Amino acid sequence: MRRVATQDIARTLHYAGDDFTQAGNMVRKVLYDDTRKVLVSNVTRHLLNGVSRPVLDRAVQYWRNSNRSTGDKVAQVPTSPDANTPPNNPPQAPCRRMGAEG
């Protein structure tokens, strides 16, 4: 049995040479619509926890780079001090199995 160094695994698992392709595929191809809502709810709830404007802008850009629709939903985070009520968290929804159609 051949032993594989950790750096070899990391190099092999890094998909398509960027940080966004794999995340975008996960959002589009693995998560159900309800699960995407949970993801957006969780991200926006954390962003409402007093992050600075530059951090908020970077988070929105990150999610837009991964998946435009998700990034646009994250961008709708209210930023006024009186709007710090977390959005409703939908119930946990299942993920699709890799390779599943639908």
N, C-alpha and C positions, 0 to 999 in steps of 0.2 A: 504494500500500500504506500503510495506516494504522499508525503506530507506537503501541504501547500502553505506558503507564508501568507500572513494576513494581508500584506500589501498586494500580493498577487490576486487575492479575492477582491479587494477593493477596486483594483484596476479593472478586473474582469466585469464586476457588477456595475461599474459606472457606465450608464447607458447613453449612447449617442453623443458623448463628449460635452453635454451641457447639463445644467441642473434643473431643467424645466420639462424636458420630454417625458421622463418617467412619471413625474408628478402629474402632468397633464393627462397622460394615458390612464393613470389611476383614477383621476376624477371623471374622465369621459367614459372609460370602458369597464371599470370595476365597480364604481359606486352607483347605487340606485338613486333616483331623484330624491327620495326621502333622506338618504344618507348624505347627499350633497347639501341638503338644507341643514342637517346637523353640523356638518363641517363648517359651513358659512356662519352658523349660529355660534359655534365654539370660537372661531377666529374673531368674529366681531365682538363677542363678549370679552375676550382677552384684550382687544384693542381699545375697548371702552374703559379699561382699567388704568387710565391716566398716562397713556403713551404720548410722547411729543409728536408734533406735526411731521417732522422728518421721518420718524419711525413709522407713522401711519402711512405716509407717502410711499416708503420703501415696501411696506407690507402689501399695499394695494398693487404696486408694480410687480412684486414677486408673484402674486396670485394671477395677475393679468398675463404675465409671461407663461405661467403654467396652463391657465385656462381662462380665456377672455371673459366668459360668462361669470365664472366664479369671482374673478377680480372685480368685475363691475358690481357684483352684489356686495363684496367686501367694501368697495368704495362708498357704499351708501351708509356707512357707519356714521351716526350722528356725532358731531364733535363739540357741540355746545355743552357747557357745564351742567345744564338742567336736563340734558338728554342722556345721562349716564345710567339709565335703566337698561339692564341686559335684555336682549331680545328673548322671546319665548324659545325654549329649547325643545324642538320636536322630539318625540320618542325615538330611541335608538332604532335604526333600520338596518337590515342585513346588507352585506356586500355580495356581489356576484362572485362566483368562483372564477378563477382565472380560466379563460378559454370558453366561458359560458356565453351563449348567444342570448340576445334580447335586449 
